[in-house]
Amino acid sequence: MIESALAGLVLILQWKALAFMLLGILLGFWVGLLPGLGGVTTLALMLPFIYAMKPHEAMAFLLGMHSVVATTGDITSVLFGIPGESTTAAIILDGHSMAKKGQAGRALGAALSSSLLGALVGALALALAIPVVRPLVLAFGSPELFMLAIVGLAFIASLSGQGARGMVRGFIAGGLGLLLATVGQDPQAGVARFTFGTLYLWQGLDIVAVLVGIFAVPEILDLVVRGSSIAGDAPVGQVRKGVLEGVKDTFHHFGLAIRCSLIGTFIGITPGLGGPVAQWMAYGHAVQSARTPEERKGFGRGDVRGVIGPGAASNSKEGGSLIPTIAFGVPGSASMAVILGGFFLMGLVPGPDMLTKNLPITYSMVWTIVLANIITVIACLIFLNRLASLTNVPGTLLVPVILVLIFIGAYTANNQYGDLIVMLVCGAIGWLMVVAGWPRAPFVLGLVLGKIAENYLYISVARYHASWLTRPIVLALFAIAVVVICYPIWQARRTRRSEHA
Amino acid sequence: MRIRFALATALALLALVGCNRQTQAPYFEGKTITIVVGYKPGGGYDATARLLSRYLPKYIPGTPTVIVQNMPGANSLIAANYVYAQAKPDGLTLGTFNRNLPIGQLLKVEGVKFDMLKFAWIGSAASETTVLAIRNDLPYKTFADMKNAKDPIVVGATGPGANTYDFPLLLKEFLGVNLKLVSGYSSSADIMLAVERKEADARAGSYTSIAPFIQRGLVHPVIRSRASEPEIANLPTDESLAPNPRAKAMMALRSSPEVVGRPYVMPPGTPDNLVQILRDAFTKAIADKDLVAEAKKADMSLNYVTADEAVAVMKEVLNQPADIVEEFRKYVKFGE
């Protein structure tokens, strides 16, 4: 195993492979930064270029590009409150709030360092998991995946406001998300649900258009109304400083970063849960780390832990999602589906062979993820001060540019006007939620988990009737879900008691 | 005044020269042909279009640029409606859509605003064969073994309207195989994983997508649909086992669009000479040595199905007696 790991490193350090990786990184950097220009689409566009490459070169190129998209997507999310990718929306809640308080530098520092940490953990998990990966993935059937979705939904409890009122609002928002997830043609009976006679809604709501609406539109309105720059009156010096402080923050909350990286890796390994889920579960976990109600209130208003959690998870997920792709030929995310196409082009057949005969190539992928992330983070750290200064640019100059970006971003979801309407309607919903003090995170969580929960519940019942309820992993996950729901309640009770004492 | 006149004359002369040049130069020179794909990037329809877009220019006089535009949504109804009614019939738009669109038209699905027979047909870039593959560790070696199964055989599927669902459904209804259909998996790869972890026993799908798993020794195919590939020519077809003409008609209706697996059309009213140029280009591009090599690497197998053959299939699907259509409607829905 050690020899294979070294052989993999040697493969990737050949000048041609390295050059292709750098090219990939350069492309991925911009794709991530620009909202709407999705990583998946770009990967698909790049596939024809790999015909002339050797397998390890092609993988260095594709994975190099793929691994940095999530990192630079975080930057857009933090600076402007626009999700750079559908997988980097959760970081907006606290990251962009920090930017508004004039701490853009610190938020970016924390986002990038946690991304790097997450990527390293994910790659390490991938390297270590290679011998045991097949039984691990096979242990997760549809009932387990359904329960995992329930665990994810349970995080609504910690993503809601405090008190009974906050909780009720959170669960209503989550329910609305679940409801919107049912839009489109259902896979059991083939019935078109809530499509109102339009063809556009057959495929369901596009997550990118919804996220851009929910998060970016309220930010833009806010910026216009305030009439100042994003960072308000914060002095330029303060905004640009702080990067190092953000890096320190990550190490200060090292345990949290590692735990969220593991959450990301795990979600990545489990095919079928999809990319956007990991960051929200990590965010929910980060919120749980608040020890007092005051601390809890700080989340969503610029707590650095709300940046570190999703930042770590969205990058560690990628190492994880390579596992089912390599070992089974089953992609763990949409991007991996395209990379899988690349495998076939290279004559690599995913499956047991990749873990034995082609092990060096598998390890060269691990090394690509590691190197690409290190290079990107270093490159970003150099530009970070300048990027952070963007939050000092007056809103009147920034708003037109952001508007163009979000319209393009939403439109590229399906290249249809419907995308823009969805974006605007969701923008109105998002704005109302902000104004009325309703939490947006449970809504998004419901939306991304709705289809998964529905389909796997159906499959579980159709396949196993009721006997799936007694499977050990299902029971364990159910217990976790109960703990996740009860923890905030228990926490609130404990603080109340200590106040009385 | 005189200067103005001179200028006007010069311009008119220039325009004349321009026209003259245009009549001599090939129509497609300096132009861009757009292939409208009814799906997002990344799938089989998209991959085929992108492969063709790189080889077609070589075989079209004037070597135009060929680009791919994705217009996803509503199982490619949106793209088909666009190419049918909105795209100009100037030879610069090609469309490639869901092979099941004729089924959608037959069942009068809401949103179908085209007539498959009125498109200017180029043909199909490939045929797809649906097979049912079952896990190797089960005691069923052949389809005959499966028919004797006492316990239900679990077949994983994506949803109605997809070949993963419709093909086994008709086997179950008309050939009396003890199958249990479980749908809701997000993709065909997802079903394969369910087969691997023994949640599902079998799955149906296009032979090209199952082939890697057959090579890996996970599953073996037991029955196939009408269109065929050399490796599986010996398998029984669903239609050959049909107990009565009615069952056979249902199966034939479901599988005939597969012969036109990657349909390519142009807007109705596109001039015949331009359509013919594209047909010739398709014939030659799909036979191109380099294209064949590339397709082989990507596990795609392209074969050109002529426009006449494609139209014949469309007619076969669309000219069904009303009672057959009503019966068919009970089983098959229009989908992906």
Chai-1 contact restraints between the chains, C-beta under 6 A:
chainA,res_idxA,chainB,res_idxB,connection_type,confidence,min_distance_angstrom,max_distance_angstrom,comment,restraint_id
A,T41,B,P41,contact,1.0,0.0,6.0,A-B,restraint_1
A,A44,B,P41,contact,1.0,0.0,6.0,A-B,restraint_2
A,A44,B,G42,contact,1.0,0.0,6.0,A-B,restraint_3
A,L138,B,R197,contact,1.0,0.0,6.0,A-B,restraint_4
A,G141,B,R197,contact,1.0,0.0,6.0,A-B,restraint_5
A,G141,B,E199,contact,1.0,0.0,6.0,A-B,restraint_6
A,P187,B,G159,contact,1.0,0.0,6.0,A-B,restraint_7
A,P187,B,S183,contact,1.0,0.0,6.0,A-B,restraint_8
A,P187,B,G184,contact,1.0,0.0,6.0,A-B,restraint_9
A,Q188,B,S183,contact,1.0,0.0,6.0,A-B,restraint_10
A,G190,B,P160,contact,1.0,0.0,6.0,A-B,restraint_11
A,G190,B,G161,contact,1.0,0.0,6.0,A-B,restraint_12
A,G190,B,K333,contact,1.0,0.0,6.0,A-B,restraint_13
A,G190,B,G335,contact,1.0,0.0,6.0,A-B,restraint_14
A,L199,B,A74,contact,1.0,0.0,6.0,A-B,restraint_15
A,L199,B,L77,contact,1.0,0.0,6.0,A-B,restraint_16
A,L199,B,I78,contact,1.0,0.0,6.0,A-B,restraint_17
A,L199,B,G111,contact,1.0,0.0,6.0,A-B,restraint_18
A,Y200,B,G73,contact,1.0,0.0,6.0,A-B,restraint_19
A,W202,B,A74,contact,1.0,0.0,6.0,A-B,restraint_20
A,Q203,B,G73,contact,1.0,0.0,6.0,A-B,restraint_21
A,G272,B,D190,contact,1.0,0.0,6.0,A-B,restraint_22
A,F328,B,L193,contact,1.0,0.0,6.0,A-B,restraint_23
A,V330,B,A189,contact,1.0,0.0,6.0,A-B,restraint_24
A,V330,B,L193,contact,1.0,0.0,6.0,A-B,restraint_25
A,V338,B,G42,contact,1.0,0.0,6.0,A-B,restraint_26
A,F344,B,A298,contact,1.0,0.0,6.0,A-B,restraint_27
A,F344,B,D299,contact,1.0,0.0,6.0,A-B,restraint_28
A,L345,B,K297,contact,1.0,0.0,6.0,A-B,restraint_29
A,L345,B,A298,contact,1.0,0.0,6.0,A-B,restraint_30
A,V349,B,P212,contact,1.0,0.0,6.0,A-B,restraint_31
A,G351,B,R216,contact,1.0,0.0,6.0,A-B,restraint_32
A,N414,B,P72,contact,1.0,0.0,6.0,A-B,restraint_33
A,N414,B,G73,contact,1.0,0.0,6.0,A-B,restraint_34
A,N455,B,G184,contact,1.0,0.0,6.0,A-B,restraint_35
A,Y458,B,G184,contact,1.0,0.0,6.0,A-B,restraint_36
A,I459,B,V182,contact,1.0,0.0,6.0,A-B,restraint_37
A,I459,B,G184,contact,1.0,0.0,6.0,A-B,restraint_38
A,A462,B,V182,contact,1.0,0.0,6.0,A-B,restraint_39
A,R463,B,V182,contact,1.0,0.0,6.0,A-B,restraint_40
